[in-house]
Amino acid sequence: MLIVPRHRADPALAALLVAAVDELNTRYPEESTSHDLDPRARFLVADVEGRAAGCVALVQLERAVGEVKRMFVAPSFRGRGIATRLLAGLEMRARAAGMVRLVLETGVRQPESVALYEKAGFGPVAPYGSHVGSSLSLCFAKDLADGAA
């Protein structure tokens, strides 16, 4: 497995992103997720034997703070540690860019995501940005210097 950067226009990445949004819209029909991407998002893709298996994006919110976005592993590739590898790759890129903290939002109907983030050292934080007031959102953070939230 390779974890590689990909441009948002890459067709394999685009297919993963469509599948991710479709899954979110199935889990949260009352809160439609858009296909719009933050133009600051920088993507990593897990390449398994030439196939795009999963993706994650890093968005720089502040000079030293990044946000984890669009974490997704295709259903046929789940259970192989791909999300863990993607997240580790994203953390390395964030550190290299001078970021010392990562934040993210996931949903209350995504227990597998919550487990992944907690296992990776993320801890719960108060909702931020557009997630304030959402009963469906769970927010997490991780300080990269020491791994604590």
Buried (B, 14 or more C-beta within 10 A) or exposed (E): BEBEEBEBEBEBBBEBBEBBBEBBBEBBEEEEBEEEBBEEBBBBBBBBEEEBBBBBBBBBBEEEBBBBBBBBBBEEBEEBEBBEBBBBBBBEBBBEEEBBBBBBBBBEEBEEBBEBBEEBBBEEBEBBEEBEEBEBBBBBBBBBEEEEB
